[in-house]
């Protein structure tokens, strides 16, 4: 891979290659927004896209026909609108059929419930269409995706999408159905879980049992995923999950991969109970000859390595033993979370060998495809921080050169980690090149980065060539502050920042620039450190500028500094002063 090349998602054009994570995200969102705008235009104005000029005509590349072709009030027209995902039109047509006394078949009514439960009574949107193509026939099957609620505990608050409103169209149609089968109940249960009505879903499941129907595996998956929203205590959650598993056995419903993933995701919310039962779940999977997916391992690592004391790397090592051997395919929406979660565990354990193994597993087959741009940045950012902490500086710089801006965009924390690694290895001469990257990444206004850079550059005396390079960096930082003064949110000078910049100018022999910084102390009511005053006096002596030395003494006296008398004595002793200057 060319380390100077942009990520494949971007246009290979200097103007269109993003320079930092914010721009990368903006560019990707712009591309997606353009796709959605194109879909919207095709959907709203299909009459302008009815000509076929392609020869031969490749149907899969042509826009879908989204305009209903069947007129009138009939069940066939209703089926067509359900197929076209016209939620409001489908409900209106269903109501017209009922009012006209026309019976609607159970199969068609169930299809309408599928549509309503998937979209939550809202219209389909371009953002939902890719997900809908896979899930509409099994609405709510992705209930294992639902996120855990924030503390404090809130029942049924797992979905961030449309909420399940009271007596919505799905509930209304379900109630007036003259005949209901297991599919009807299962669709309602999964729709309720998907849209945050877990308590209602559980009540609906009880109704299903009372009607002597059997739930399918997708419904049990949704109910198991909803357990954390039904019970508050960890033990109660595990007991309810076991109840659902017992019911599966009684109804002879064979669990699948998503069943175990939903169970492990629930165990993530069960504290110590989850840690005690997780490995038993994995053993049960193996006993049923169900091969774990990346999501399975993601949940397992989260159970053992998040929010607990880290004592051993045994679990993650065993996980990597399996992951290293396989090239995975997507089977669960949470598969994509594995690599960032595993790298975080490596960082928490401070185990660079495990991180290298994980990175090798990422490169196997198509595993790299699980990382979108955001996850890619998260993964490599954690890996680079671990490298800075544990590796030799030559190795760190090699990775930095190959990774930066081609694989990921360094975060401010990555820059601080790199600076600390340079400090530990006594390679501060590389700081000017890091500063160039800081400017490109847009971090030249961040106080923590500026403070760390200036602190390292000004801490010790360096050879003349390095001091000149440091002074150029200080000049850039001074320019950043001055340019921002005209903006709404300026970068504020602090006493330490002023002192570091003045120190760097003094050591480079730039007396006028150093004096300009000394004057700023009085303007912002800050007091320079004695080291800054002494370095400026040394600079004035080196450049033979007695006038600047006198100005310094006057400044110290004006600020009421105890060192003013000492500076005066040094000036009289080390400079040839005229009678007027004395």
N, C-alpha and C positions, 0 to 999 in steps of 0.2 A: 504494500500500500504506500502511495506517495504521501509523505507527511506534510507536504506543502499544499496538497489538494483539499478542496472543500468537501464537506459531506455530500454524499450522492444526492441528497434531497434538494440541494440548491443548484442554481444555474452556475455553470463554470464561467463566470464573467466577473472581473474585478469589482465592478460597480454593484453587482448583485450578491456577492459573497458576504455574509454577515461577519462582523468583527467581534461580536460578543454574544453572550447567551440571550440577552434581551432582544437584540436584532434578529437572532436565529429564530426565536419564538415568534416574533412579529412576522417574519417572512413566511414561516410555515403556516401561521394562522391566516395570512393574506392569501396563500395558495388555496387553502381549504375554503376560505370565504368565497373565492372566485368560483370554485367548483359548485358550491351551494347556490351561488347566484345564477350560474348557468342552469342548474337543475330547476331552480325556481322559475326562470324565464320559460323553459321548455314546458313546465307543468302549467303555468298560467296562460301561455299562448301557444297551445299545441297546433293551432291552425297554420302557424308559420313554419312548421317542421314536418309537413306531410308529403313533401317531395322527396323522391329517392333518386339521387344522381349517381350513386356508387354502382360500379359494375366490376366484378359481381357484387351483389348486395349481401353484406355480412350482417345478419339480423342482430347478433349480439352487440354490435357496435352502433346500432341505430337507437334513437330515443324510443322509450316505451310508449305505447298508446295508452294515455291516461284519461281519455274522454269516454264516458259511457256510450256504448253503441246501441243498447236496448232501451227503448222508450216505453212509457206506460208504467202502471203499477202491477208488478207481477213478481213471483218468487225468483224467476230467472234474472230479472233486473236487479233484485236485491243481491243475488249471488255475485253478479258482475261488480256491483259497487263495493261489496265486501272484498272481492279480489283486487280491486283498484285502491283499497285502503281509504275509501271515502267514508270517514267515521260518521259525520253529521248526516250526510245523504243517506247512509245505510240505516241509521236510526229513524230518520223521517219516513223513509219508504216502509220500514217494518211497521211503524205506527199506522201508516195509511192502510197497509194490508190487514192489520188487526181490526181497525175501525170499519173496514169494508166487510169484515166477517170471513176473510180468506184465510184458511189455515196455513201456517208456515211449518214446514217439516222440522223435525227435531235436529236433523243434521245441519240445516241452514241456520237455525236459531243458535246452535252451538258454535257455528262459524262466526256469527255476529258477536257472541259472547267472547270468543277468542280475540276478535278485533278490539272490542271495548276494553277487555282486561289487559291487553298488551299496551294500548295507548293511554289507558286511564281516563277515558272519556274525552281526550283531546285529539285534535287532528294530527295526522302524520306530518312530519317535517323532514327535510332533506337529511338532517343530522341523524334521524332515527332509521332511515331507510335501509342502510347496510345491515344494521343490527336486526331490523325487522325481517329481512329476507331469510335469516337463519332461524329466527325465534318465533315468527308469527304462528306457525303450526303448533309450536309448543310454548305458548305465552307463559311468562313467569318461570321458564326453565332456567333462567339465569339468576334465580333468587339467591344462589350462592355468592353473587356479586355484592349483595347488599352490605352496606358499611355499618360498622358498629356505631351505636349512638354515643354522643359526647356525654361526659359526666356533667351534671348529675343525670341519673338514670331517667330515661323517657321511654315510655312504652310505645312501640310501633313507630319509631321515628327514623327507621333505617334508610328510607329512600329520599334522595334529594330531588327527585323528579316530581311530576304531578301527584298531589295527594289523593287518597281515596275518599271522596266526599260522601256524605250521608245520603242514602237513597238516590244514588246516581243512576244513569241509564242501565248499567250492567245489573245492578240490584233490582231495578224496576222490571226489566225484562225477565230476569230470573224468577221473580215472584209470580209473574203472570203466565209462565210457561205451564201448559197443561200437563206436560210430561217431562220428567228430568231423568237423565241417566248419569252414570259415574263421570262421564266427560264433562257434563254441565257443572257438577260440584268441583271437580278437579280444576277446571278453568277458573272458577270464582276464587278458589283457595289461592291459586298461584298468582292471580291478578291482585288479590288483597295483600299478599306478602310483598309482591313487587312494588306496590304503591303505598307501603307503610301501614297497612291496617292488619297487623299481625294478630291482635286479639280477635278480630272478626274472622280471620282466616281459621283460627283454632276452633271457634264456634261453628263455622261452616263444616269443618272436618268432623266434629261431633254429630252434626246433622247427617253427614254422609254415612257415618257408621250406623246411626239410628235407622236410616233408610236401607241398610244392609247392602250398601255398595262397597266396592273396593277402590282404593286410591292407586294411582300408577306411581312409578318410581320418581317421575319428575315432581309430583305433588309432595311425596315424602321428602325429597331433597329440599323443596321450598320450606316445608314445615320445620325441618331440622335446622335450616339456616335462620329461621325466625325465633328459635328457642331463646336466645339472649334477650329478646324483646318481650318475652312472655313471663320469664322468671327473673328475679333479682339476685337470689343467692346462688353461689356457684354449684353447690350440691344439688339444688333444685333444678338447675339447668341440665346437669348431667343426667339426673333421674328422668326428666321429661324427654331428653334425647333418646334414652334407653327405651322409653315407652314407645316412641315412634319406631325404633328398630325392632322391638318385639312385635309390633303390629305388622311390620313388613314381613317378618317371618311367618306370622299367623296367616296373612293374606297371600303368602307364597310369592311375594314381589322380590325379584332378584336385585340387590343393590348394584349400582354401577360406580364408576370412578367419581362422578360428581356427588354421589351420596357420601362417600368417605371424605371428599374435600369439604363438603358442607359440614360434616361432623367435626373435622379438624378445625375448621374456621370457628365453629361454636366453642370448641375447647380452648381456643385462644382467649375467649372471654370467661374462662372458668378458673383462672389463677392456678393454685397448686393442684386442684382436682384435674385440670387439663394436663399438667405436666405428668401426673401419675398415670393417666389413662392413654396418652397420645401414642406411646409405643405399642400398646395393646391394639390400637386401631390399625397401625401399620402392619402388625402381624396378621390381623384378620384379613387385610387386603391381600397379603401374600397367600394366605390360606385359600382365598377365593380366586387366586390367579389373576388379580387385577393389578396391572402395572401402574405404579405411581406416575403422576405428571409433575411438571415443575411446580404447579400450585400446591400439590401435596407437600413437597419439600419446603416451599415457602411458608406454609402454615406451621410445619414442624419446627423450622428454625425460629419462627416468631414465638412459638410456645416456649422454647427452651432458652432463647437468647435475648428476649426483650423484657425489660423491667425486672430482671432477676440478677443475682450475683453470678458472675461467669467463673465457673470453677474448672471446666474441662472443654476441650475442643473435640471430644469423642463423637458427639452427634453429627456435627458438621463434617467431620472427616469421613464418617461412614456415608453421609449423603453424597459427598463429592466422589467417593469410590464408585457410586452408581452413576452419577451424572456424567463423569468423565468418559464412560463407556458408550453413551447414547447420544444420538442426534434427535432432539425432541420435535414434535409437531404440536401446534396449539390444540388443546383439548378442554381448557378451562380459562375463563376470562382473567383469572388471577395468575396464570402462568407467567405473564410478563413481569410480575413483581419479584420473581425468585432471585435473579442475579443482583439487583440492588440490595435486597434483604441479606443475601449471603455475604456480599462485600461488606455490609455494615457489621455483620457478625465477625468477620475477619478483623475489621478495624477495632471492634470492642475487645477482641481477644489479643490484639496486637501480634497477629501471626502472619508474617509476610509469606511464608511457604504455602499456607492455605490460600492466600490471595493469588499467588502465581498459579496454583492448581485450578482455582475457580476461573481465572482468566484463560487458561488453556482449554477448559471445558466450554467457555463461551465461544471460542474460535472453532469448535468442532461442528462440522456439518452446517446446518442452518440455524444454530442456536443464537447467533448474533441478531437474527431477525426479531427476537423477542423484545429488543430494546428500541423503543421509539426515541425521538430526540431528547425528550425530558429525562427519560430513564437512563439514556446513554450518558447524559451530563452527570446525573446523580451517581451512576456506577463509577465512571472514571474519576470523578471528583474525590470520592471516598478512597479509591485505589491510590490516587496520587498523594493524598494526605498520609496514607499508610506508608508509601514509599519514602516520603520526606522524613517520617518518624523513624523508620527501621533500616533504610538502605544507605550505602555509601553515596557520597555526593556525586561521583561520576555517573553512577547508575541512575540517580535521580535526574540529573541534567539530560542524560540520554533519553529517558522516558519523556521528560518535559518537552524536549525538542520534537520527538515523534508524535506526541499526543496533542500538544497544544494547538487548538483551532482546527485540527483535522479530525480528531476523535471527540474532543470535548472543548468547552470554553471554560478556562479556569475561573473559579469563584474567588471572592476576596479572601476567604479562608485558605484556599489553595496558595494564593500569593503569600499570605502570612506564614503558612507552613514552609514554603520554599525559602523565604527569607530566614526563618529560624534554622533550616537545614544548612544554608550558606554560612550562617553565623557559627553553627556548631563545627563546621568543617573548615572555618577560617578562609572562606573564599568570597570575601566581600567585594572583590574587584568585579564580580559578575553583576552587581546590583544595577549599574547603569543600563545593561541590556534588559534586565527585569523591568526597570522603570519604563522602557520603551513599550514593553508588553502591557504594562499597567495603563499607559495612555491609550493604547489601541483598544483595550478591553473596557475602557470607560470608567476605571476605578480611581482616576486621578483627583477626584473630589471627595473620596472617602477618607474621613479623618483617621480611622484606625490604620489604614494602609500607609498614609502619608507619615503618620507619627512613627510607625515601625521603620519605614525606609530612612527617615531623617535621623532617628535614634541610632541605627546601625552605622550610617555613614559618618556621623559626627562623634561617635564614641571614642575612637582612637585616631592617632596620627598615622597617615599612610604616605607612600612615596608620592612625589610631585605629580606624576602622570595620573595616578588614581585620584588625587585630590582635585585636580582640574576637572576630571570627569564627574566627580561628586558635585562640584560647584555648578556644573552645567545642569545637573539634575535639580539642584537647589533653585537655580534660575527658573526652570520650568515650573516648579512648585510655587515660586513667588508669582509667576505670571498667572497661574491658575487662580490664586487668591485675588489678584488685582482685577482680572477679567470678571470674576464672579461678583465683585462689589457693585456692579451695575445691574445685577440680577435680583429677582425677588427673594431667592434663598441663597445668599452668598456663603462662601466657605470662610468661616471665621478664623482669624488669627488667634492662636493661643500663645501663652508665654513660652512654652517648651518648643513649639514650632518656630517661633521667631528666633529663639536662642539657637536652635539647630542650624537654621539657614544662615544666621549671622556667623556662626562658628565655621561653617563650610566656606563661606565667602572669605573669611579672614585667613583660613589656612591656605587658600588658593591665591592669596595676595591681592584680592579684589577689594581694595580698601573702600572705595566709594559705595559699592554695593553693600558692603558690610555696614558702613555708617548709616545708609538708608534704613537698614533693618533695625539698627540701634535706635534711631529716631522713632520708629514705630512703637517701641516699648512705651515711651511717654504718651503717645497718642492713644493707646488702648489701655492705659493705666496698668501696665504689667511691669515687673521688676526682673531685669536680667540676672542670671547667675554669675557668680564670681569668675567661673571658668570662661564664660562668654566675654566678659570685660577684659580678662587677661589675654585671651587669644586675639581680641581686637587690638589691644595695645601692642602685642607682638607683631601683628600685621603692619601697624602704623610704623613701628620701628624698622621692619624689614623693607618697607617701601619709602622710608625716610619722609614721613608725613607728620611733623610735629603739630601742625594745626589740628589734625584729626585726633591726636592724643589729647590735646587741650580740650577739644569738644567733648571727649569722653569723660574727662575729669569734671567738666561743668555739668554733664548729664548725670553723673553719679551723685554730685552734690545736690542737683535739683530734685533727684529722686530720694534724697536723704539716705543713701546707702552707707553702711559702716565702712565699706572698702574705699570710699572716696579719698580718704587721707593717704592710704597705701598707694592708690593709683597716682595721686599727685606726687608722692615721693619718687615713684618709679619714673614718672615723666621727667621730673627735674634731673634725675640721675642718668637716664638713658638717652635723653634727647638734648641737642644743643639749642637752647632757647634764647631768643633775644630778650632784652630788658622788658620790652612791651609784652611779650608772651609770658614772661615770668609774672 
